[in-house]
Amino acid sequence: MKTPPPCLRTMTDGGFALLIVLWTVVLLSFLAFAITSAGRGQIHATDMLRLHARLQQEADGGIWEAAFHLLDTSAGHWGADGTDHLIRHGNTRLDLRITSEAGKINPNIASTGLLLALLRATGSDMHEAQALTLNIRAWRFPASSDSAALPGTMAAYVTAGRPYGPPGAPFQSVGELRLVLGMTPVIAARLIPHLSIYWDDEPVVEQADPVVRQAMMSVGNTFPTGGMPRAERVVSIEAAAIDRSGARAFRHAIIMKAPADNSAVPVRLLEWDIPVGK
């Protein structure tokens, strides 16, 4: 077999070398693109985190701005009537709303009849409403028997696979009702918006929403009236900070106004969180 002439061997070797160079260039280009894309992604993620932090600070400030207007006794006063107040701070729009807790039902002091009526008004059938009413009451006053057949006992919760039982104490938050035996996420979502553990009296008729009013009418008792000053004693404030890009941040707070003779601490913060579902 004849050996290829030197010129042909040189051309063949040169072709392989050129191919290796081209593949190396392609590989380096791919790596450069990947590194650049990753860097851009990191920059974008950092920018979004910075934007969200700024908007959350704006929403936090909106809570205190609303509280200031609530305390204002001049024409700038905002009532706890659920009115939407729109404020612009540069590129950010603040949506603020103050609502009274006085129109809600306190599960720690509500009568069995009122709890039953509220469950019926929020869509539960009679059997479901009766069982939940007993379990809500038993959360505060557990049954003394250990029988799993009785609602509200530790044995009933163990049988249902729960690692806890009724504490025999008032609810510490309305969200705690989700732990009550028989309470489903759907029922809780319908029920909780009409409850408050901070209003220590019967609902004020003027502040009650249609669902609470329906429950009150079903019970047939006379409930207190008190006008706006009394209703503004405990309020819920929601703030939404919205950027021009459409990014949003939310904050929810419940505050209690101090007595008129306590000017050193005008409000007491009861809750500070992000609204559920936001």
Secondary structure, 3 states (H helix, E strand, C coil): CCCCCHHHHHHHHHHHHHHHHHHHHHHHHHHHHHHHHHHHHHHHHHHHHHHHHHHHHHHHHHHHHHHHHHHCCCCCCCCCEEEEEEEEECCEEEEEEEEECCCCECCCCCCHHHHHHHHHHCCCCHHHHHHHHHHHHHHHCCCCCCCCCCCCCHHHHHHCCCCCCCCCCCCCCHHHHHHCCCCCHHHHHHHHHHECCCCCCCCCHHHCCHHHHHHHHHHCCCCCCCHHHHHCCEEEEEEEEEECCCCEEEEEEEEEECCCCCCCCCEEEEEEECCCCC
